[in-house]
Every structure is written in C-alpha cells, then in structure tokens.
Amino acid sequence: MDVVLGPGESVLIKDYEIRYVGTIEDPKSNRTEFRSTVEVYRNGRLSYTLEPQRAFYPDFNMAATRAAIRSTPVEDLFVVPSENLPDGSVGFRILINPLIWWMWVAGPVLILGTLVSLWPQQVRTTVPAPSRAGRTLTTPGTRGPATV
C-alpha cells in the first residue's frame, strides 16, 4: 500500500497502526541522508520503532533507499520511503508479506531432501532359488554328481 504521511499522521493496515513521527536530514560529504522514524502499534500498544532511510547523491542526481524490515515467523513488515515532500510529509510503501520466514526454512529442507533422495543406494538383486526336485547337483568337496 502506498501512502503519504505527514508528521504525527498514521495509517491502519491489517492489525497494524503505522505512525510517522518525523524525518531527520543528515548532510554528509557526498550525500544527504533522510532518516524517517515510524512507530508501529498493535492492539493500541507501541510494538516497535522502524527507521527507513533515503539518501540523495547530488553529484549523480540519484537516490538510494534502505527499507526498514520487521521479520517474524508469521509475517514480514516492510516500510519503504519513496519520496520526501517539501511540506515535511513522506511517501511510504508499506507491505505485509505472510510466512516469508518459512520460505528461508523450507529452502534448506528442500535441498537436504533432494540430496537424500538422489544419494546412491546399493542395488539388491534377488535371484530365484532353483528347484531341487529331480536335479543333479555338483556339491563342492565331493567327487561326481549327487542326485537329489
């Protein structure tokens, strides 16, 4: 979901309330960093604070974005700043992706299962036992044929 929030404004997504607190502008030698502070509430209580960042490189007329991610076994919350507006508001893309953590668990399990199934096994062959009735057999250690 794409939203534009001013300082103190919030948006409800699923059971999250995401409140934009503000942005700090931090000039560096080759870039200007914009660090936004976003508070995430669940059930009316502050759960955690995220700090997505955006950097602008004037020499290259280019921006770089660093998303803030909160990952749990149930779901991942992504807060990505998209633009800083002159009035102090910021555009955010907010994504909630379910069960991503389990994809990271499932990958190695899948690889391990594939290796186990492809592991070479001994081939066991069974030879049917010959019928003994009425046959002449040569027994090791004896002289000549024996009748069974």
NUDOFI-869452 format. One record per atom (N, C-alpha, C, O): residue number from 1; residue in one letter; x negated, y negated, z; atom name. Coordinates in nm, 3 decimals, always signed. Each point is the difference from the previous one (the first is absolute). Example, Ala and Ser with C-alpha at 12.3 -4.5 7.8 and 13.67 -1.06 7.14 Angstrom:
BEGIN
   resi   resn        px        py        pz   name
      1      a    -1.319    +0.569    +0.780      N
      1      a    +0.089    -0.119    +0.000     CA
      1      a    -0.090    -0.120    +0.000      C
      1      a    -0.104    +0.002    +0.066      O
      2      s    +0.139    -0.107    -0.138      N
      2      s    -0.082    -0.119    +0.006     CA
      2      s    +0.077    -0.109    +0.073      C
      2      s    -0.051    -0.111    +0.017      O
END
This chain:
BEGIN
   resi   resn        px        py        pz   name
      1      m    -0.085    +0.117    +0.000      N
      1      m    +0.085    -0.117    +0.000     CA
      1      m    -0.090    -0.123    +0.000      C
      1      m    -0.093    -0.010    +0.080      O
      2      d    +0.121    -0.083    -0.168      N
      2      d    -0.074    -0.126    -0.007     CA
      2      d    +0.078    -0.108    +0.073      C
      2      d    +0.119    -0.021    -0.025      O
      3      v    -0.187    -0.048    +0.117      N
      3      v    +0.064    -0.107    +0.078     CA
      3      v    -0.095    -0.118    +0.011      C
      3      v    -0.122    +0.014    -0.010      O
      4      v    +0.180    -0.132    +0.030      N
      4      v    -0.078    -0.120    +0.030     CA
      4      v    +0.043    -0.045    +0.138      C
      4      v    +0.118    -0.025    +0.024      O
      5      l    -0.215    +0.016    +0.068      N
      5      l    +0.030    -0.035    +0.138     CA
      5      l    -0.080    -0.123    +0.041      C
      5      l    -0.118    -0.012    -0.030      O
      6      g    +0.187    -0.078    +0.100      N
      6      g    -0.067    -0.113    +0.062     CA
      6      g    -0.039    +0.038    +0.142      C
      6      g    +0.048    +0.100    +0.052      O
      7      p    -0.134    -0.178    +0.012      N
      7      p    -0.040    +0.031    +0.138     CA
      7      p    +0.122    +0.011    +0.091      C
      7      p    +0.086    -0.088    +0.003      O
      8      g    -0.079    +0.198    +0.072      N
      8      g    +0.110    +0.024    +0.093     CA
      8      g    +0.117    +0.074    -0.062      C
      8      g    +0.088    +0.045    +0.073      O
      9      e    -0.084    -0.030    -0.204      N
      9      e    +0.110    +0.071    -0.066     CA
      9      e    -0.026    +0.150    +0.002      C
      9      e    -0.114    +0.046    +0.010      O
     10      s    +0.223    +0.030    -0.019      N
     10      s    -0.013    +0.145    +0.003     CA
     10      s    +0.095    +0.064    -0.101      C
     10      s    +0.092    -0.064    -0.051      O
     11      v    -0.117    +0.189    +0.024      N
     11      v    +0.083    +0.078    -0.091     CA
     11      v    +0.020    +0.138    +0.061      C
     11      v    -0.090    +0.053    +0.066      O
     12      l    +0.209    +0.006    -0.087      N
     12      l    +0.030    +0.134    +0.049     CA
     12      l    -0.013    +0.100    -0.115      C
     12      l    +0.061    -0.017    -0.105      O
     13      i    -0.141    +0.119    +0.127      N
     13      i    -0.016    +0.108    -0.097     CA
     13      i    +0.008    +0.130    +0.078      C
     13      i    -0.081    +0.025    +0.090      O
     14      k    +0.179    +0.058    -0.125      N
     14      k    +0.029    +0.123    +0.075     CA
     14      k    +0.017    -0.038    +0.148      C
     14      k    +0.082    -0.085    +0.033      O
     15      d    -0.158    +0.149    +0.055      N
     15      d    +0.012    -0.035    +0.142     CA
     15      d    -0.117    -0.087    +0.046      C
     15      d    -0.030    -0.006    +0.119      O
     16      y    -0.034    -0.063    -0.213      N
     16      y    -0.108    -0.093    +0.031     CA
     16      y    +0.048    -0.143    -0.014      C
     16      y    +0.076    -0.033    -0.091      O
     17      e    -0.120    -0.052    +0.183      N
     17      e    +0.014    -0.144    -0.019     CA
     17      e    -0.142    -0.052    -0.018      C
     17      e    -0.085    +0.016    +0.087      O
     18      i    +0.060    -0.079    -0.201      N
     18      i    -0.133    -0.049    -0.033     CA
     18      i    +0.004    -0.152    +0.008      C
     18      i    +0.072    -0.066    -0.074      O
     19      r    -0.151    +0.011    +0.167      N
     19      r    -0.002    -0.144    +0.024     CA
     19      r    -0.136    -0.057    -0.039      C
     19      r    -0.104    +0.045    +0.046      O
     20      y    +0.110    -0.147    -0.132      N
     20      y    -0.122    -0.069    -0.043     CA
     20      y    -0.031    -0.108    +0.103      C
     20      y    +0.083    -0.087    +0.025      O
     21      v    -0.202    +0.093    +0.034      N
     21      v    -0.040    -0.094    +0.104     CA
     21      v    -0.069    -0.121    -0.062      C
     21      v    +0.035    -0.114    +0.032      O
     22      g    -0.131    +0.136    -0.120      N
     22      g    -0.072    -0.111    -0.062     CA
     22      g    -0.122    +0.049    -0.073      C
     22      g    -0.032    +0.119    +0.002      O
     23      t    -0.037    -0.213    -0.068      N
     23      t    -0.120    +0.033    -0.077     CA
     23      t    -0.114    -0.091    +0.043      C
     23      t    +0.020    -0.120    +0.020      O
     24      i    -0.137    +0.177    -0.006      N
     24      i    -0.121    -0.076    +0.032     CA
     24      i    -0.084    -0.008    -0.127      C
     24      i    -0.029    +0.102    -0.062      O
     25      e    -0.009    -0.223    +0.025      N
     25      e    -0.087    -0.020    -0.117     CA
     25      e    -0.144    -0.006    +0.050      C
     25      e    -0.032    -0.081    +0.086      O
     26      d    -0.053    +0.165    -0.142      N
     26      d    -0.139    +0.011    +0.045     CA
     26      d    -0.093    -0.017    -0.120      C
     26      d    -0.025    +0.097    -0.072      O
     27      p    -0.028    -0.221    +0.049      N
     27      p    -0.090    -0.020    -0.114     CA
     27      p    -0.136    +0.065    +0.024      C
     27      p    -0.058    -0.013    +0.108      O
     28      k    +0.010    +0.084    -0.208      N
     28      k    -0.133    +0.062    +0.002     CA
     28      k    -0.083    -0.064    -0.111      C
     28      k    +0.048    -0.088    -0.071      O
     29      s    -0.172    +0.131    +0.056      N
     29      s    -0.088    -0.062    -0.099     CA
     29      s    +0.047    +0.022    -0.144      C
     29      s    -0.011    -0.089    -0.084      O
     30      n    +0.064    +0.208    +0.055      N
     30      n    +0.040    +0.030    -0.138     CA
     30      n    +0.149    +0.028    -0.016      C
     30      n    +0.045    +0.032    -0.110      O
     31      r    +0.031    -0.042    +0.217      N
     31      r    +0.142    +0.032    -0.007     CA
     31      r    +0.075    -0.069    +0.113      C
     31      r    -0.060    -0.051    +0.094      O
     32      t    +0.191    +0.050    -0.105      N
     32      t    +0.086    -0.046    +0.109     CA
     32      t    +0.090    +0.116    +0.038      C
     32      t    +0.071    +0.054    -0.085      O
     33      e    -0.074    -0.014    +0.212      N
     33      e    +0.081    +0.111    +0.047     CA
     33      e    +0.125    -0.053    +0.067      C
     33      e    -0.003    -0.099    +0.073      O
     34      f    +0.114    +0.167    -0.100      N
     34      f    +0.128    -0.031    +0.064     CA
     34      f    +0.042    +0.125    +0.076      C
     34      f    +0.038    +0.100    -0.060      O
     35      r    -0.044    -0.107    +0.193      N
     35      r    +0.038    +0.112    +0.086     CA
     35      r    +0.138    -0.028    +0.058      C
     35      r    +0.018    -0.093    +0.079      O
     36      s    +0.077    +0.173    -0.118      N
     36      s    +0.137    -0.014    +0.051     CA
     36      s    +0.019    +0.091    +0.119      C
     36      s    -0.059    +0.108    +0.007      O
     37      t    +0.141    -0.151    +0.087      N
     37      t    +0.034    +0.083    +0.115     CA
     37      t    +0.147    +0.036    -0.010      C
     37      t    +0.086    -0.087    -0.014      O
     38      v    -0.059    +0.217    +0.022      N
     38      v    +0.136    +0.052    -0.012     CA
     38      v    +0.026    +0.089    +0.120      C
     38      v    -0.077    +0.091    +0.029      O
     39      e    +0.187    -0.118    +0.041      N
     39      e    +0.039    +0.084    +0.114     CA
     39      e    +0.108    +0.097    -0.046      C
     39      e    +0.092    -0.037    -0.074      O
     40      v    -0.103    +0.160    +0.119      N
     40      v    +0.096    +0.104    -0.037     CA
     40      v    +0.074    +0.043    +0.125      C
     40      v    -0.061    +0.045    +0.098      O
     41      y    +0.194    -0.059    -0.101      N
     41      y    +0.085    +0.036    +0.112     CA
     41      y    +0.082    +0.123    -0.036      C
     41      y    +0.046    +0.015    -0.113      O
     42      r    -0.030    +0.073    +0.211      N
     42      r    +0.090    +0.115    -0.012     CA
     42      r    +0.086    +0.003    +0.125      C
     42      r    -0.050    -0.010    +0.112      O
     43      n    +0.179    +0.024    -0.134      N
     43      n    +0.097    +0.003    +0.110     CA
     43      n    -0.013    -0.124    +0.088      C
     43      n    +0.016    +0.008    +0.122      O
     44      g    -0.044    -0.122    -0.184      N
     44      g    -0.007    -0.126    +0.073     CA
     44      g    -0.128    -0.024    +0.077      C
     44      g    -0.016    -0.105    +0.062      O
     45      r    -0.077    +0.200    -0.065      N
     45      r    -0.127    -0.015    +0.073     CA
     45      r    -0.115    -0.010    -0.098      C
     45      r    +0.000    +0.065    -0.105      O
     46      l    -0.100    -0.145    +0.140      N
     46      l    -0.119    -0.014    -0.084     CA
     46      l    -0.076    +0.133    +0.000      C
     46      l    -0.044    +0.047    +0.105      O
     47      s    +0.029    +0.012    -0.222      N
     47      s    -0.072    +0.127    -0.011     CA
     47      s    -0.148    -0.022    -0.028      C
     47      s    -0.085    +0.062    +0.064      O
     48      y    +0.055    -0.148    -0.159      N
     48      y    -0.139    -0.028    -0.034     CA
     48      y    -0.007    -0.125    -0.085      C
     48      y    +0.101    -0.052    -0.048      O
     49      t    -0.224    +0.004    +0.029      N
     49      t    -0.027    -0.118    -0.081     CA
     49      t    -0.092    +0.039    -0.115      C
     49      t    -0.098    +0.072    +0.019      O
     50      l    +0.131    -0.119    -0.138      N
     50      l    -0.081    +0.028    -0.118     CA
     50      l    -0.059    -0.130    -0.054      C
     50      l    +0.059    -0.107    +0.018      O
     51      e    -0.174    +0.116    -0.083      N
     51      e    -0.064    -0.118    -0.058     CA
     51      e    -0.041    +0.025    -0.145      C
     51      e    -0.116    +0.032    -0.027      O
     52      p    +0.210    -0.045    -0.066      N
     52      p    -0.038    +0.009    -0.141     CA
     52      p    -0.081    -0.122    -0.040      C
     52      p    +0.017    -0.108    +0.056      O
     53      q    -0.105    +0.124    -0.154      N
     53      q    -0.088    -0.110    -0.040     CA
     53      q    +0.003    -0.021    -0.151      C
     53      q    +0.027    +0.091    -0.079      O
     54      r    -0.057    -0.214    +0.044      N
     54      r    -0.012    -0.037    -0.140     CA
     54      r    -0.120    -0.093    -0.011      C
     54      r    -0.012    -0.094    +0.079      O
     55      a    -0.076    +0.119    -0.173      N
     55      a    -0.119    -0.084    -0.020     CA
     55      a    +0.004    -0.057    -0.141      C
     55      a    +0.034    +0.068    -0.096      O
     56      f    -0.070    -0.196    +0.086      N
     56      f    -0.006    -0.065    -0.131     CA
     56      f    -0.144    -0.038    -0.030      C
     56      f    -0.066    -0.064    +0.082      O
     57      y    +0.018    +0.104    -0.199      N
     57      y    -0.136    -0.029    -0.044     CA
     57      y    +0.007    -0.108    -0.108      C
     57      y    +0.030    +0.031    -0.116      O
     58      p    -0.057    -0.159    +0.151      N
     58      p    +0.016    -0.108    -0.098     CA
     58      p    -0.098    +0.007    -0.116      C
     58      p    +0.034    -0.043    -0.111      O
     59      d    -0.154    +0.095    +0.131      N
     59      d    -0.097    +0.009    -0.109     CA
     59      d    +0.049    +0.090    -0.113      C
     59      d    -0.035    -0.019    -0.117      O
     60      f    +0.115    +0.118    +0.153      N
     60      f    +0.051    +0.095    -0.099     CA
     60      f    +0.149    -0.019    -0.027      C
     60      f    +0.057    +0.068    -0.085      O
     61      n    +0.005    -0.162    +0.157      N
     61      n    +0.145    -0.024    -0.011     CA
     61      n    +0.076    +0.132    +0.017      C
     61      n    +0.086    +0.035    -0.080      O
     62      m    -0.121    +0.036    +0.188      N
     62      m    +0.053    +0.134    +0.023     CA
     62      m    +0.036    +0.019    +0.146      C
     62      m    -0.065    -0.056    +0.089      O
     63      a    +0.169    +0.135    -0.063      N
     63      a    +0.041    +0.031    +0.137     CA
     63      a    -0.012    +0.149    +0.026      C
     63      a    +0.016    +0.082    -0.091      O
     64      a    -0.045    -0.047    +0.215      N
     64      a    -0.006    +0.139    +0.043     CA
     64      a    +0.090    +0.016    +0.121      C
     64      a    +0.008    -0.090    +0.084      O
     65      t    +0.058    +0.202    -0.075      N
     65      t    +0.097    +0.023    +0.106     CA
     65      t    -0.039    +0.122    +0.081      C
     65      t    -0.044    +0.101    -0.056      O
     66      r    +0.061    -0.110    +0.187      N
     66      r    -0.021    +0.114    +0.089     CA
     66      r    +0.131    +0.025    +0.074      C
     66      r    +0.043    -0.081    +0.082      O
     67      a    +0.018    +0.193    -0.111      N
     67      a    +0.128    +0.034    +0.062     CA
     67      a    -0.022    +0.042    +0.145      C
     67      a    -0.106    +0.051    +0.036      O
     68      a    +0.208    -0.074    +0.046      N
     68      a    +0.000    +0.051    +0.137     CA
     68      a    +0.086    +0.126    -0.001      C
     68      a    +0.112    -0.001    -0.050      O
     69      i    -0.166    +0.109    +0.106      N
     69      i    +0.069    +0.129    -0.005     CA
     69      i    +0.011    +0.056    +0.140      C
     69      i    -0.098    +0.004    +0.075      O
     70      r    +0.217    +0.040    -0.040      N
     70      r    +0.022    +0.072    +0.126     CA
     70      r    +0.047    +0.140    -0.039      C
     70      r    +0.109    +0.017    -0.056      O
     71      s    -0.192    +0.083    +0.087      N
     71      s    +0.028    +0.137    -0.043     CA
     71      s    +0.036    +0.086    +0.120      C
     71      s    -0.069    -0.001    +0.102      O
     72      t    +0.178    +0.076    -0.114      N
     72      t    +0.042    +0.097    +0.101     CA
     72      t    +0.036    +0.130    -0.072      C
     72      t    +0.014    -0.001    -0.123      O
     73      p    +0.001    +0.112    +0.194      N
     73      p    +0.040    +0.125    -0.066     CA
     73      p    +0.137    -0.009    -0.068      C
     73      p    +0.028    +0.077    -0.091      O
     74      v    +0.056    -0.169    +0.135      N
     74      v    +0.135    -0.011    -0.055     CA
     74      v    +0.004    -0.089    -0.124      C
     74      v    +0.065    +0.034    -0.099      O
     75      e    -0.135    -0.149    +0.104      N
     75      e    +0.005    -0.094    -0.112     CA
     75      e    -0.116    -0.098    +0.007      C
     75      e    -0.064    -0.017    +0.104      O
     76      d    +0.039    -0.047    -0.218      N
     76      d    -0.101    -0.105    -0.009     CA
     76      d    +0.068    -0.131    -0.030      C
     76      d    +0.091    -0.007    -0.083      O
     77      l    -0.135    -0.099    +0.153      N
     77      l    +0.051    -0.135    -0.023     CA
     77      l    -0.112    -0.081    -0.063      C
     77      l    -0.107    -0.015    +0.059      O
     78      f    +0.132    -0.039    -0.178      N
     78      f    -0.096    -0.084    -0.071     CA
     78      f    +0.053    -0.142    -0.003      C
     78      f    +0.116    -0.023    -0.035      O
     79      v    -0.200    -0.073    +0.073      N
     79      v    +0.033    -0.142    -0.013     CA
     79      v    -0.111    -0.061    -0.086      C
     79      v    -0.116    -0.006    +0.040      O
     80      v    +0.155    -0.040    -0.159      N
     80      v    -0.096    -0.051    -0.098     CA
     80      v    +0.033    -0.146    -0.030      C
     80      v    +0.110    -0.029    -0.048      O
     81      p    -0.202    -0.064    +0.075      N
     81      p    +0.027    -0.140    -0.036     CA
     81      p    -0.016    -0.018    -0.151      C
     81      p    -0.096    +0.048    -0.060      O
     82      s    +0.192    -0.118    +0.000      N
     82      s    -0.008    -0.018    -0.145     CA
     82      s    -0.035    -0.143    -0.040      C
     82      s    -0.068    -0.021    -0.100      O
     83      e    +0.114    -0.077    +0.177      N
     83      e    -0.033    -0.139    -0.032     CA
     83      e    +0.018    -0.089    +0.122      C
     83      e    +0.087    +0.023    +0.084      O
     84      n    -0.170    -0.126    -0.076      N
     84      n    +0.011    -0.101    +0.105     CA
     84      n    +0.059    -0.125    -0.064      C
     84      n    -0.057    -0.054    -0.095      O
     85      l    +0.169    +0.009    +0.146      N
     85      l    +0.068    -0.117    -0.057     CA
     85      l    -0.041    -0.126    +0.075      C
     85      l    -0.040    +0.007    +0.116      O
     86      p    +0.051    -0.124    -0.182      N
     86      p    -0.044    -0.126    +0.063     CA
     86      p    +0.076    -0.036    +0.127      C
     86      p    -0.054    -0.070    +0.086      O
     87      d    +0.178    +0.116    -0.071      N
     87      d    +0.079    -0.036    +0.119     CA
     87      d    -0.034    +0.087    +0.121      C
     87      d    +0.064    -0.013    +0.105      O
     88      g    -0.163    +0.103    -0.116      N
     88      g    -0.040    +0.085    +0.112     CA
     88      g    +0.065    +0.137    -0.002      C
     88      g    -0.035    +0.085    +0.081      O
     89      s    +0.128    -0.063    -0.171      N
     89      s    +0.062    +0.132    -0.009     CA
     89      s    -0.088    +0.092    -0.085      C
     89      s    -0.084    -0.045    -0.077      O
     90      v    +0.105    +0.173    +0.095      N
     90      v    -0.081    +0.101    -0.069     CA
     90      v    +0.093    +0.103    -0.061      C
     90      v    +0.098    +0.042    +0.062      O
     91      g    -0.131    -0.001    -0.183      N
     91      g    +0.073    +0.111    -0.063     CA
     91      g    -0.063    +0.131    +0.042      C
     91      g    -0.122    +0.016    -0.005      O
     92      f    +0.205    +0.078    +0.046      N
     92      f    -0.047    +0.132    +0.043     CA
     92      f    +0.071    +0.108    -0.078      C
     92      f    +0.117    -0.015    -0.037      O
     93      r    -0.187    +0.122    +0.011      N
     93      r    +0.063    +0.123    -0.047     CA
     93      r    -0.008    +0.097    +0.117      C
     93      r    -0.109    +0.030    +0.050      O
     94      i    +0.224    +0.018    -0.006      N
     94      i    +0.007    +0.089    +0.116     CA
     94      i    +0.052    +0.135    -0.049      C
     94      i    +0.107    +0.009    -0.061      O
     95      l    -0.183    +0.095    +0.089      N
     95      l    +0.035    +0.135    -0.045     CA
     95      l    +0.000    +0.095    +0.119      C
     95      l    -0.087    -0.005    +0.086      O
     96      i    +0.186    +0.092    -0.083      N
     96      i    +0.005    +0.108    +0.099     CA
     96      i    +0.003    +0.130    -0.078      C
     96      i    +0.097    +0.031    -0.069      O
     97      n    -0.204    +0.045    +0.081      N
     97      n    -0.013    +0.127    -0.073     CA
     97      n    +0.005    +0.115    +0.099      C
     97      n    -0.085    +0.009    +0.089      O
     98      p    +0.184    +0.080    -0.102      N
     98      p    +0.012    +0.111    +0.096     CA
     98      p    -0.098    +0.113    -0.029      C
     98      p    -0.031    +0.030    -0.115      O
     99      l    -0.016    +0.033    +0.222      N
     99      l    -0.076    +0.125    -0.001     CA
     99      l    -0.130    -0.003    -0.081      C
     99      l    -0.044    +0.105    -0.048      O
    100      i    -0.017    -0.219    +0.031      N
    100      i    -0.127    -0.009    -0.073     CA
    100      i    -0.111    +0.072    +0.076      C
    100      i    -0.087    +0.063    -0.060      O
    101      w    +0.091    -0.074    +0.193      N
    101      w    -0.101    +0.065    +0.083     CA
    101      w    -0.004    +0.149    -0.029      C
    101      w    -0.108    +0.060    -0.001      O
    102      w    +0.224    +0.002    -0.023      N
    102      w    +0.006    +0.144    -0.025     CA
    102      w    -0.057    +0.037    -0.136      C
    102      w    -0.043    +0.114    -0.020      O
    103      m    +0.040    -0.209    -0.074      N
    103      m    -0.064    +0.027    -0.128     CA
    103      m    -0.150    +0.022    +0.021      C
    103      m    -0.060    +0.085    -0.066      O
    104      w    -0.001    -0.160    +0.156      N
    104      w    -0.142    +0.016    +0.030     CA
    104      w    -0.026    +0.133    +0.069      C
    104      w    -0.106    +0.059    -0.018      O
    105      v    +0.201    -0.012    +0.097      N
    105      v    -0.015    +0.130    +0.065     CA
    105      v    +0.022    +0.112    -0.101      C
    105      v    -0.072    +0.101    +0.001      O
    106      a    +0.170    -0.118    -0.089      N
    106      a    +0.036    +0.105    -0.095     CA
    106      a    -0.108    +0.024    -0.105      C
    106      a    -0.016    +0.113    -0.047      O
    107      g    -0.058    -0.215    +0.009      N
    107      g    -0.103    +0.016    -0.102     CA
    107      g    -0.105    +0.104    +0.036      C
    107      g    -0.022    +0.093    -0.077      O
    108      p    -0.045    -0.106    +0.193      N
    108      p    -0.098    +0.102    +0.038     CA
    108      p    +0.062    +0.138    +0.021      C
    108      p    -0.064    +0.101    -0.030      O
    109      v    +0.187    -0.094    +0.080      N
    109      v    +0.066    +0.129    +0.017     CA
    109      v    +0.023    +0.065    -0.136      C
    109      v    -0.020    +0.121    -0.016      O
    110      l    +0.061    -0.200    -0.082      N
    110      l    +0.020    +0.051    -0.136     CA
    110      l    -0.132    +0.050    -0.059      C
    110      l    -0.003    +0.107    -0.062      O
    111      i    -0.103    -0.181    +0.080      N
    111      i    -0.131    +0.042    -0.052     CA
    111      i    -0.047    +0.128    +0.068      C
    111      i    -0.049    +0.092    -0.066      O
    112      l    +0.065    -0.084    +0.198      N
    112      l    -0.040    +0.120    +0.073     CA
    112      l    +0.081    +0.121    -0.047      C
    112      l    -0.056    +0.108    -0.021      O
    113      g    +0.186    -0.124    +0.005      N
    113      g    +0.085    +0.110    -0.048     CA
    113      g    -0.038    +0.045    -0.139      C
    113      g    +0.002    +0.119    -0.030      O
    114      t    -0.038    -0.214    -0.056      N
    114      t    -0.043    +0.035    -0.136     CA
    114      t    -0.130    +0.080    +0.004      C
    114      t    -0.014    +0.099    -0.071      O
    115      l    -0.081    -0.143    +0.154      N
    115      l    -0.127    +0.073    +0.010     CA
    115      l    +0.019    +0.141    +0.054      C
    115      l    -0.062    +0.095    -0.048      O
    116      v    +0.149    -0.080    +0.148      N
    116      v    +0.025    +0.133    +0.056     CA
    116      v    +0.064    +0.090    -0.105      C
    116      v    -0.037    +0.117    -0.012      O
    117      s    +0.132    -0.171    -0.064      N
    117      s    +0.068    +0.084    -0.100     CA
    117      s    -0.092    +0.035    -0.117      C
    117      s    +0.020    +0.104    -0.065      O
    118      l    -0.119    -0.187    +0.036      N
    118      l    -0.091    +0.027    -0.111     CA
    118      l    -0.125    +0.078    +0.042      C
    118      l    -0.080    +0.039    -0.085      O
    119      w    +0.063    -0.016    +0.215      N
    119      w    -0.118    +0.070    +0.050     CA
    119      w    -0.001    +0.143    -0.057      C
    119      w    +0.102    +0.068    +0.003      O
    120      p    -0.218    -0.022    -0.056      N
    120      p    -0.004    +0.135    -0.058     CA
    120      p    +0.024    +0.106    +0.107      C
    120      p    -0.051    -0.007    +0.112      O
    121      q    +0.130    +0.106    -0.150      N
    121      q    +0.030    +0.109    +0.093     CA
    121      q    -0.054    +0.130    -0.059      C
    121      q    -0.019    +0.010    -0.121      O
    122      q    -0.005    +0.090    +0.208      N
    122      q    -0.042    +0.131    -0.048     CA
    122      q    +0.119    +0.065    -0.069      C
    122      q    +0.113    -0.002    +0.049      O
    123      v    -0.142    +0.059    -0.164      N
    123      v    +0.106    +0.067    -0.073     CA
    123      v    +0.000    +0.146    +0.045      C
    123      v    -0.100    +0.070    -0.015      O
    124      r    +0.209    -0.026    +0.068      N
    124      r    +0.012    +0.138    +0.046     CA
    124      r    +0.079    +0.077    -0.105      C
    124      r    +0.113    -0.034    -0.035      O
    125      t    -0.175    +0.138    -0.013      N
    125      t    +0.069    +0.083    -0.098     CA
    125      t    +0.031    +0.133    +0.066      C
    125      t    -0.081    +0.055    +0.075      O
    126      t    +0.195    -0.005    -0.103      N
    126      t    +0.039    +0.130    +0.053     CA
    126      t    +0.003    +0.099    -0.116      C
    126      t    +0.056    -0.027    -0.106      O
    127      v    -0.119    +0.141    +0.129      N
    127      v    -0.002    +0.106    -0.102     CA
    127      v    +0.091    +0.110    +0.051      C
    127      v    -0.016    +0.048    +0.113      O
    128      p    +0.109    -0.007    -0.195      N
    128      p    +0.089    +0.106    +0.047     CA
    128      p    -0.079    +0.130    +0.024      C
    128      p    -0.088    +0.036    -0.078      O
    129      a    +0.122    +0.032    +0.185      N
    129      a    -0.068    +0.125    +0.034     CA
    129      a    +0.044    +0.108    -0.099      C
    129      a    +0.118    +0.012    -0.032      O
    130      p    -0.215    +0.067    -0.016      N
    130      p    +0.037    +0.106    -0.096     CA
    130      p    +0.076    +0.112    +0.072      C
    130      p    -0.020    +0.025    +0.119      O
    131      s    +0.104    +0.039    -0.192      N
    131      s    +0.076    +0.112    +0.055     CA
    131      s    -0.095    +0.118    +0.016      C
    131      s    -0.082    +0.025    -0.088      O
    132      r    +0.092    +0.047    +0.199      N
    132      r    -0.093    +0.110    +0.028     CA
    132      r    +0.058    +0.136    -0.041      C
    132      r    -0.073    +0.099    -0.006      O
    133      a    +0.197    -0.094    -0.021      N
    133      a    +0.062    +0.131    -0.027     CA
    133      a    -0.049    +0.056    -0.134      C
    133      a    +0.018    -0.062    -0.105      O
    134      g    -0.080    +0.178    +0.109      N
    134      g    -0.039    +0.071    -0.120     CA
    134      g    -0.120    -0.056    -0.072      C
    134      g    -0.022    +0.033    -0.117      O
    135      r    -0.056    -0.116    +0.179      N
    135      r    -0.116    -0.059    -0.066     CA
    135      r    -0.127    +0.067    +0.049      C
    135      r    -0.006    +0.055    +0.110      O
    136      t    -0.091    -0.060    -0.192      N
    136      t    -0.131    +0.051    +0.037     CA
    136      t    -0.087    -0.119    +0.035      C
    136      t    -0.019    -0.090    -0.081      O
    137      l    -0.032    +0.091    +0.200      N
    137      l    -0.081    -0.111    +0.048     CA
    137      l    -0.143    +0.045    +0.023      C
    137      l    -0.024    +0.116    +0.036      O
    138      t    -0.068    -0.203    -0.055      N
    138      t    -0.138    +0.027    +0.034     CA
    138      t    -0.026    -0.072    +0.130      C
    138      t    +0.017    -0.121    +0.010      O
    139      t    -0.057    +0.197    +0.090      N
    139      t    -0.025    -0.057    +0.130     CA
    139      t    -0.148    -0.022    +0.016      C
    139      t    -0.079    +0.090    -0.028      O
    140      p    +0.038    -0.209    +0.071      N
    140      p    -0.143    -0.023    +0.018     CA
    140      p    -0.058    +0.096    +0.103      C
    140      p    +0.062    +0.029    +0.102      O
    141      g    -0.180    +0.020    -0.131      N
    141      g    -0.068    +0.089    +0.094     CA
    141      g    +0.037    +0.146    -0.019      C
    141      g    -0.050    +0.084    +0.075      O
    142      t    +0.134    -0.050    -0.170      N
    142      t    +0.036    +0.140    -0.026     CA
    142      t    -0.044    +0.038    -0.140      C
    142      t    -0.033    -0.085    -0.082      O
    143      r    +0.032    +0.213    +0.058      N
    143      r    -0.040    +0.046    -0.133     CA
    143      r    +0.125    +0.040    -0.077      C
    143      r    +0.072    +0.093    +0.035      O
    144      g    -0.053    -0.166    -0.140      N
    144      g    +0.109    +0.039    -0.088     CA
    144      g    +0.134    -0.058    +0.041      C
    144      g    +0.013    -0.067    +0.102      O
    145      p    +0.085    +0.094    -0.186      N
    145      p    +0.134    -0.055    +0.024     CA
    145      p    +0.072    +0.073    +0.110      C
    145      p    -0.025    +0.118    +0.027      O
    146      a    +0.114    -0.191    +0.036      N
    146      a    +0.086    +0.058    +0.103     CA
    146      a    +0.143    -0.019    -0.046      C
    146      a    +0.033    -0.102    -0.059      O
    147      t    +0.051    +0.200    +0.086      N
    147      t    +0.140    -0.011    -0.040     CA
    147      t    +0.082    -0.039    +0.120      C
    147      t    -0.015    +0.054    +0.110      O
    148      v    +0.101    -0.149    -0.133      N
    148      v    +0.086    -0.046    +0.109     CA
    148      v    +0.139    +0.050    -0.024      C
    148      v    +0.090    -0.027    +0.079      O
END
